[in-house]
Amino acid sequence: MELTARAFWLASPGHGEIRDVTLNAPGEGEVLVRTLYSGVSRGTETLVFRGGVPENQHASMRAPFQDGDFPAPVKYGYLSVGRVEEGPAHLLGRTVFCLYPHQTRYVVPASAVTVVPEPVPASRAVLAGTVETAVNALWDATPLIGDRIAVVGGGMVGCSVAALLARFPGVRVQLVDADPARGDIARALGVDFALPEEAEGERDLVVHASATEAGLDLSLGLLAHEGTVIELSWYGDRRVALPLGEAFHSRRLTLRSSQVGSVSSSARAGRTYADRLALALELLAEPAFDALITGECSFGELPDVMGKLASGSIPALCHRVAYEEV
């Protein structure tokens, strides 16, 4: 019997649509997954939606199961949670996470899915890719007991970093964002909150995730002597000016990039991509992460909703997409 599915495609910059897809039957070592939920990674996916991926980044920005090419038409996304309907016995019926675009069901190698631990609800597991980014950032940052830390930028990634740092013993964490509404999320995650003009300085470590020039400038200004900024923002096609004069050298500050595309060399020897993702899923047993999911729509609504997310008319951290059961 022919397998069919429906997928969200960016037909042209600013215009999304649902397309029918024909699937090959799963072969040996493959799984058929029926999607339960997917998540919209607002920063990256709205950049893709408006056609803003720089040409020299087309290769590095490809998602693992992307179809098509930038700027469009392209099928893009990487936060999918579903149930295995066909495949190896040890995976049959299991809830799994996969770096797959928004599609009702799909066939992938069994090695491409990670089992969601029993304590983690499928509806929360869509955050796994973002929490994985936060794990990698903290492997890069190597925070110490008692550190004074600021996270500048209360988006999906910044809040995930703050949520993990809240578990470190003796660490004082302040989430900094221009939106006062982020204060409620900070409290739900168990960290302090401040508007940019109120942020406390003399930080040993600042994790920057606002993707703004002003945020990076603030991050450098919040550091103590010999402090470090971990730069998690990806600016796409925008240029950023850095205040590397003034006291940058005399205070011996460090600016270090962190990106989820490779496993941090600061991690324990031998850690793999699979290890990092499995750890992220284990960490999602913490209910506080539910605060990062700030909206939901049905799969059929996604073309309209993606445009609203890109324009900012729907404010969101992670916007969850629910798929009807068949």
Helices and strands as residue ranges (DSSP letters): E 3-12, E 15-23, E 30-41, H 42-49, G 55-57, E 67-68, E 74-75, E 80-86, E 95-98, E 105-109, G 110-112, E 113-115, H 122-125, H 128-141, E 148-152, H 156-165, E 172-176, H 182-189, E 192-194, G 196-198, E 203-208, H 213-221, E 223-231, E 254-257, H 273-283, G 287-292, E 293-298, G 299-301, H 302-311, E 318-322
